[in-house]
Amino acid sequence: MGRRALRSKALLGSLASVLAAAGVAAGGCTERFILVCDDPRTSEEELCSTLLDRYRAERCEEAGPGAEGCEDAGAPGEPDPPDQPDAPGDEGSGDASSCRGQCVPGRPLGWFEPLLLWFGSPGEAAPECPPQAPVLGYEGHRDPLVEPHRCAACACDPPDATCELPEAWGVYDTRACDAAPAAERTSFAAPAGWDGACAADSAIAAGEACAGGPCAQSLEIPAPRVVAGTCSPRRAEAPPAPPAVAWATYARACVGTAIGRCADPGAACAPAPLEGNTAPPGGFLTCIIHHGEVEECPSFSPYSERHVFYEDAEDTRACTDCTCGDATGGECSILASAYSDGRCSQVVVSARVSSEATFCGAIPRGTALGSKSASVVEIAPGTCAPGGGEPTGSVAPRTAMTFCCLEEQR
């Protein structure tokens, strides 16, 4: 079969499928090595093949003669993988260690076998995987550096607006509208829903008398009213993308070729320097691993130095939608005219009336008021206060991996 060496960001799956493809019964040993031999980005075919062959030979030796899948398996004493000299003291006896690496405490149930871990600042020159553990098995991060997210300012387009014409026109029997307490008002109202066209409604005859004398001595025209619609929100500029998430710590884990048995049945064979001492290569720790974030390292295990790293982060930073408040500050003005005849041809008074104030003007005493008209002169629709556009969301690390390491190696 075509085989390639391990590499995995999601990390190091099970060996079961690989062993099955190699014709080796999985038994209880499928997690002895953590290998995935299917990544096209790596080219360690010889290493992967050698590891599988050695594992198969050892497995068949344990299973005994005639075990299924072991008919053509080599003996466990076959040559070691390339560039892996015998460890000192390996005599090949049943009681001696055959580990080509370091014998370290075995993994607790539920954890993967030991590998080598290095972590440091992304600015540091991360060491390459050492010859004893040449396969890069994991890359992760921790301590996200999150810059504040800036949102573009919000703005509001002017509202649509109309100028509502006043309908409640009236006259007073005094020269200054309702200035006098006893002033009597007579209606000269326009029709409901008036559009300003000539209207003869509520006509007042010439000389019509009220308590204070002729009813028509001053004309009152109420202020028109601005009717503003809603404003459309917009962003003053295109919203910038959230800054990229950086990390304060980078980690890499390396998997090695340390296979064989340790004299202590509770120990595991892990990568170590070629010199055969009991420490991993410089800057690396020997660690067991567990998928997900585990709160504590196993209390009964010497792997007590806990480190959690993450594959990436979920970035939900965004900006709230822009909104607009109610329109304020709108103004309009009309040209309003009153006529003595019923066809809007004989002008009595014509005035510009603003939405800011009611108009009151003196007219000839007792004059007839037979019709009226009005037209909009100017509209200022006002403005709406913008809202929204606030930063929201957060950055949360995800896809955790927990490493528990031998503390004395630091």
N, C-alpha and C positions, 0 to 999 in steps of 0.2 A: 504494500500500500504506500501511497505517497504520504510522507509525514513531515510536519513542520513543527518548529519549536514553539513553546508557549509564549503568547502575549495576550493580555486582556485588560481592558480598562474596567470592565464590569467584574473582573478578576476571576481568573483561575478556576474554571468550572470543575466538574467531577471527572475522574479518570475512567469511569465505568465504560463510557461509549468507546473510548480509545482502546481499552483492553479488550472489549468485545470484538472490535474490528481486527485486533491482532490475534484473536483466537485464544485468549487467556480467560479462564473462568474468573469472574470478579471476586467471588467469595467475600471475605470480610476485609480485604486488603485494598479496596478500590481507592481509598484516600491516602494510601501510603505516599504516593507522589501526586502532585497537583499539576497535570499537564493538559494542554489543549494543543493538538498538533494540526491545526487547520488554518492558521493565520497566514495569508499570502504575503504579509509584510516582513516575515522573518525567513531566514534561510538556514537555520540550524538543523537541517535534515539529519545529518549524521549523528548529532547529539541526541535528538529525539529518538531516532531509531535505536541507538545504543542503549538508552535508558529503558525503552520498552523491552528490548531483548534481555537485558539483565534482570529486569523485574520478572519477566516471564520465566526465566531460568530458575530464579529463587522460588517463585510461586510453585513451579512444577516439582522442585526438590521437596518442598513442604508437603505437596499433595501425594507424593509417593509414585512409584512406578505405575505406568499405565493410565495415569490420570487423563481425563478428556482434554484434548487440545495440547498435550505435552509430548506427542509422539516424536516431534523433531526439535524439541527444545534443547538448547545447549546446556552444558553444566554451569552451575553458578560460578565456577572458577574460571570462566572465560576471561579474556583480557579486559582490563578496565577501559572506560572511555578514554579517548585521546587526551594527552597532557594531564593525566591524573595519576601521578606516581603513588606507589603503595605508601600507606601511612606507616609511620614508625611503629614497630611492635606488632605488626600484622603477621602473625606466624601461620595463619590458616587453620589453627586448631579449633575445635568446637567451642572452647571456652573463651577464646580471644576475640577481640573486636575485629570485624572486617570492614569497619566504617572508613571510607576515604573522605574524612572531614572531621567534624567534632561531634562527640556524643553529648547531647543535651537532654534535659528532662523532656519526656514525652508530652504530647498534647493532651489536654483534658477532652472529655467527650464533647463533641459538637464544634470543636475548633480544628482548623487545618494545621497540617504539619509545619514545623518551623521553616522560615525563610529569612532573608536578609533585608533590613529596612534602613534607608537613609532619608533624613529630612533636614531642611535648612531653608534659608532665605532664597527666593527666586533669583536674587542677584549673585548668589554664590555659584561657583562652578560645580555643579553636581557631579560626583564621581561616576564614571562608567561602571556598569556591573562588573564585578571582579571575575577573574578566570574561574574561580571556584563556584560562582553562581552567575553564569554569563547571560541568562535569559531575563529580559525586562518583563516582569509579570504584572506590575501595577504602577499607575501614576495617579496621584491625588493631590489634594490641597486642604488647607484649613486656614482659619483666621481671615475671612473675607475683608477686603478694604473697599468700603462702599462710599463713593462720593455722593454728596447731596444732589438730588435730581432737580434741575431748574425747569420750570414750566413757562411757556410763552404767555405773555400778558393777554388778557381778554379785553375785548372791546364790543361795543354795541352799535349797530347801524341805526340811523334815525328811524323813528316809528312812522308808519303811515298815519295821517291825521286829517280830520275834516273840521269845518267850522260850522257849528250848529247855530242857525239863525234864531234870534229871540222872537217869541210869539206874543208875549204879554205886554204889548204897547198900551199906553194909557195917557189921558190928559187930566190936568188938575185945574181947579178954579182959583188957583193962586199963580203968581208969576214965577215961583221957584219950586214947582212940583210939590213935594210933601214937606217943605221946610216949615210951614205953619201947622200947628197942632190940629186945627180944625179943617185942614185942606180936604176937599172932597175929590175923589178919583173916579173918573169915568173910563170904562174899558174901550180901547181902540185896538183890540187884539187881532193878530193875524190868525189864519186858519191853522189847525193842528197839522204838523208835518210840513210846514210851509217851506217852499223851495226858493222864495224871494221874488217870484213873479208877481205882477200887479194883482193886488187883491183888494176888493171893496168890502170885505167883512167888517162888521162893527162900526159902520160909518156914523159920524156925528154931524147932525144938521147945524147949519149956521145959526148962531144966537141961542142955542140950547142952554137953558138956565139951570144953575145949581145954587146951593145956599150962599155961596160966596160971590155970586154973579154969574157971568157966562162960564159954562163948563170948560170950554177950551181956552185956557190962558197960557198954559205951558205943556210941552209934550215930553213924555218920558219914554225912552227906548232902552230896555234892559241890555246888559252886556251880552254879546254872543259867547258861546262856550266852545273851547277846543275839545274835540273828542279824538283822543290819540289811541292808536292801535298798539300792538306789542312791538318791541324791538327784536331784531334778529341778532343773536350773539355770534361772534367770530373771534378768531385769534389774531392778534396784531402781527404775528409772524408765525411761521411754521414751527410746531413744537419740536425741540431738539430731542434726539434719542437719548435715553438714559446712558450715563457713562458706563463703560465696560467694567465688569467686576474684576478686580485684581485680588491677589491672595498674598498674605504675608509669609506663608510657609508652603513649600513644595515638598512632596514626598515621592520616593520611588522604591519599589520592592523588587528584589532579584531572586530568581529561583536557580538552584544549582544542581550539580550532578553527584552530590554526596549520597551514594547508595551503599548498602551493606548493612550489617548487623552490629549492634553494640553489645558488649559483654553483659551489661545491665539490661535485662529484658524490658525495664520501664523507661529506657532512654531511647532517643531517636537520633538517627544519623543526619546531621545538618552540615551545610557548607562551612568550611573553615580554610584558613590559609594553607598553602602547600607545605609550609614548614611543620604543620601538625600541632601548633599550639592550640590553646583552648579558647581563643577569642576570634570573633569574625574579622574580616578585613577592616582596615582603618575607616572610621566614620560610620560603620554599619552596626546595627543591632540585630540580634537573633530574636525573632518574634513569631508568635502564633497569631492567627488571624481569624476573624469572625465577620460574616456579612452583617451589615446593619450596625447601628450604634448600641453597643453594650455598655451599660452603666458602670460596671465594675469588672476588673479582671478576676479570674477564678481565685477565690480566697485560699484554696489549698495548693496553689501552684506557684512555683518561683517566677512565673511570667507575670510580674506585678506592675510593670511600668506601662501605663495605659496611654495610647495615642489614637485619636480618631481623625480620619481624613475623609474627604468627600470628592466624588468624581466631578461634580459641577454644582451650580447653584440655580435655584428657581428665582428668576427676577420678575417680580410683579409690579415694578415701579411704573407709574403712569401719571396722568394729570386728570383731575376731575373736569367734567364738561363745563364749558363757559355758560353763564346764565346772564339774564338781564332783569333788572327791577322794573317797576312801573315807570312809565314816562312822566316826567315832571318838567315844568318850565315852559310849556307850550303857550303860544299867544296867537290870536288872530284878530283881524279888524274887518269891518263891513262898511259899505256906503249905504246908509238907510235914508229913505226919502218919504215924506208925507205930502199928499196932494189934496186940493180942495174939491176936485171933481172925482168921479168914479172910474176914470180911465187912465189915471197916472199921467196927466198932461199938464195940470196946473200946480206947480210946485209951491208948497207952503214952507217947508223946511227940508234941507238935505244936509246930512252930517256924517262924518266918519266916526264910527263907534268901535271902541276897542274892547277886547275881552277883559281888560283890566278894570273897567268902570262903566256904570250905567250912565247913559246920556240924559241930560235934562236941559231943555232950551225953551225960552219964551217964544210964543207965537202970537200973531194978531188976535186980540180979544174977540171971542165968539166966532172965529172963522170956522167955516165948514171943513171937515176932514172926511173926504169921501173914499180915499184909496191909499195904498202904501206899496213900496217895493224895496228890495234890498239885494245886494250882491257882495260876494266875498272879495276883499281887496288883497289881503295878505294872510298867510298862515306860516307860523314858526312852530314846527311840531314838537319841540322840546327834546329832551334826551333821556336815556335810561342809564342807570348806574350798573356797570358790569360786575359780575361776580364769578365765582368758580375759578378754574385754572389752578387749583392747588395740587401740590405733589401728593401722591398716594402710593400705597403698596410698599414692598420691602424686598430685601434679598435674603433668601434662606438657603443655606447649604443643603444638598440632597445627595442621595446614593452614598450612604456612609459605609465605611469599613473600619472595624476596630482592630487595632494591633495591641497585643500585650507582649512585652519584651522582657528579657532577662535584665534586671536592674543593674547588676554588678558590672555590666559591660560599659557603662557610661563613665 
